[in-house]
Amino acid sequence: MKALICEAFGPYKSHQVKDVPAPAMKPGHVRVAVRAAGVNFPDILIVEGKYQFKPPFPFIPGAEAAGVVTEVGEGASGFALGDKVFFGSIHGCFATEIVVPAASLFKMPEGMSFETAAAINLVYGTSWHALKDRAQLKAGETLFVLGAAGGVGLAAVELGKAVGAKVIAGASSAEKLAVCREHGADMVINYAEEDIKEKVRELSGGGVDVVYDPVGDKLAEPAFRSLGWEGRYLVVGFAGGEIPKLPLNLTLLKSADVRGVFWGQWIARNPEKHRQNVSEFLKFWEEGKINPRISSSHRLEDFVKAYDDIAERRAMGKVVLTME
């Protein structure tokens, strides 16, 4: 099979696609012929040795994919040859084949493409867990999303609208904000040109109920200051670079909460709740309330272009790799 192999940590452009032996089957697992795989910011961090999880060498990066079941291992149930599935994995998805636990698979809804299925699990899983389980976002509340044109950000915009919240989308260009409006944002702010705290408080009428922050860095403190009384601030990631240090007196003055969102660990601890969450956002897709945006699609051999789209912040929605 063909796979992107990481044999030592280093710049993502230094890695290569190679022919390698197919993985051995295991009890309780299935073999999937991968058709498409989602590319995410942590994929860059992992191959460069900058992520909290460091797999042993050599390893195949990639944390989500979609494809067709080609073999069912002993003790695996619920799936048959030819089933179209999508799934998440710690790594191993940037390959033409993968062996994964049957318990991690989800059947693709009728009419969903492999590219869409490869783009839905991580970003909608993360954002739905954040908004539903961590923030308890309710209809009528106001949500401010940073990095709103990126993968998890755009998912948060759509999911916020799906539950009836008012959504303010923040991004760094007019082009990105136009995409946010296409996906349901009620109001927008260009934080490359406008003051976050003042503009968001103006748009929200005094402060938002929830801030969804996958960016961190210098945007974190002004975003936190845009919260209203008893607001909830979701720490999703640090795509901006630096991990921010918030003045804790702000939490006291607003009676506000800072809530971490570690979706991967939550899944490991709550697999049944995760399956319920997936069924809920798939229902949103079937109802037309969410529509994963494929920003760009590249062949596996062109993985550097896919990584560049993310590293250079060109992506508006999801970037995917295709195996055919």
Secondary structure as GFF3:
##gff-version 3
##sequence-region A 1 324
A	DSSP	beta_strand	2	5	.	.	.	ID=ss1
A	DSSP	three_ten_helix	12	14	.	.	.	ID=ss2
A	DSSP	beta_strand	16	19	.	.	.	ID=ss3
A	DSSP	beta_strand	29	39	.	.	.	ID=ss4
A	DSSP	alpha_helix	41	47	.	.	.	ID=ss5
A	DSSP	beta_strand	64	72	.	.	.	ID=ss6
A	DSSP	beta_strand	84	88	.	.	.	ID=ss7
A	DSSP	beta_strand	97	101	.	.	.	ID=ss8
A	DSSP	three_ten_helix	102	104	.	.	.	ID=ss9
A	DSSP	beta_strand	105	107	.	.	.	ID=ss10
A	DSSP	alpha_helix	114	128	.	.	.	ID=ss11
A	DSSP	pi_helix	129	134	.	.	.	ID=ss12
A	DSSP	beta_strand	142	145	.	.	.	ID=ss13
A	DSSP	alpha_helix	151	162	.	.	.	ID=ss14
A	DSSP	beta_strand	166	171	.	.	.	ID=ss15
A	DSSP	alpha_helix	174	182	.	.	.	ID=ss16
A	DSSP	beta_strand	187	190	.	.	.	ID=ss17
A	DSSP	alpha_helix	196	204	.	.	.	ID=ss18
A	DSSP	beta_strand	208	213	.	.	.	ID=ss19
A	DSSP	three_ten_helix	217	219	.	.	.	ID=ss20
A	DSSP	alpha_helix	220	225	.	.	.	ID=ss21
A	DSSP	beta_strand	227	235	.	.	.	ID=ss22
A	DSSP	alpha_helix	249	254	.	.	.	ID=ss23
A	DSSP	beta_strand	257	260	.	.	.	ID=ss24
A	DSSP	alpha_helix	263	269	.	.	.	ID=ss25
A	DSSP	alpha_helix	271	286	.	.	.	ID=ss26
A	DSSP	beta_strand	294	299	.	.	.	ID=ss27
A	DSSP	three_ten_helix	300	302	.	.	.	ID=ss28
A	DSSP	alpha_helix	303	311	.	.	.	ID=ss29
A	DSSP	beta_strand	318	322	.	.	.	ID=ss30
###
